[in-house]
Amino acid sequence: MSLKAELKALQTRLEANRSPEALAIMHRAVRDLRDSGATGRVLRVGDSAPDFVLPNAEEQPIDSRVLRERGPLVVTFYRGRW
């Protein structure tokens, strides 16, 4: 199965338990993001990320420049406590 087909199957499965109202809100939010031009500003494979300072899991600020001094950097985002 192709990645596109797998993603479509996942979407179908996840949306099956949502109310029509919730689905309409979710789909409108995605459409609004696309219409805003945000997708044209995302980083692509091979692009360099801008420098940043973000809190880690312990709420301590982490500077990407300091980390890159030690070698390549992989950044993972997760939802956290909300």
C-alpha positions in Angstrom: 0.0 0.0 0.0 1.4 3.4 -0.9 2.0 6.1 1.7 -0.9 8.2 0.3 -3.3 5.2 0.6 -2.1 4.5 4.1 -2.6 8.1 5.1 -6.1 8.2 3.6 -7.0 5.0 5.4 -5.8 6.5 8.7 -7.8 9.7 8.1 -10.9 7.6 7.4 -10.4 5.6 10.6 -9.8 8.6 12.8 -12.7 10.6 11.3 -15.1 7.8 11.8 -15.6 8.6 15.5 -16.0 12.3 15.1 -19.2 14.3 14.9 -20.0 16.1 11.6 -19.6 19.4 13.5 -16.1 18.5 14.7 -15.1 17.3 11.2 -16.3 20.5 9.7 -14.2 22.6 12.1 -11.2 20.4 11.5 -11.5 20.5 7.8 -12.1 24.3 7.8 -8.9 24.8 10.0 -6.9 22.8 7.4 -8.4 24.7 4.5 -7.7 28.0 6.3 -4.0 27.0 6.8 -3.6 26.1 3.2 -5.4 29.3 2.0 -3.1 31.4 4.3 0.0 30.4 2.3 1.6 28.7 5.3 2.4 25.6 3.3 4.6 27.6 1.0 6.7 28.7 4.0 7.6 25.3 5.5 11.1 24.0 5.4 11.8 21.4 2.7 14.3 18.5 2.8 17.8 19.9 2.8 16.8 23.4 4.0 18.5 24.9 7.0 16.3 25.7 10.0 16.6 29.1 11.5 18.3 29.5 14.9 15.8 29.2 17.8 15.5 28.9 21.5 12.7 26.7 22.8 11.9 25.1 26.1 12.7 21.4 26.6 10.6 18.9 28.4 11.8 20.3 31.7 10.9 23.9 30.7 14.6 24.8 30.3 15.5 27.0 27.3 17.6 25.2 24.7 19.5 27.2 22.0 19.9 25.4 18.7 23.2 27.2 18.0 24.8 25.7 21.1 23.5 22.2 20.2 24.7 22.5 16.6 28.2 23.2 17.9 28.3 19.6 19.0 27.2 18.2 15.7 24.0 17.6 13.6 20.7 18.4 15.2 17.5 16.5 15.0 14.4 18.3 16.5 11.3 16.5 17.6 8.1 18.3 18.6 5.4 16.6 20.7 2.2 17.8 22.1 3.2 18.0 25.7 0.8 18.5 28.6 -2.1 20.2 26.9 
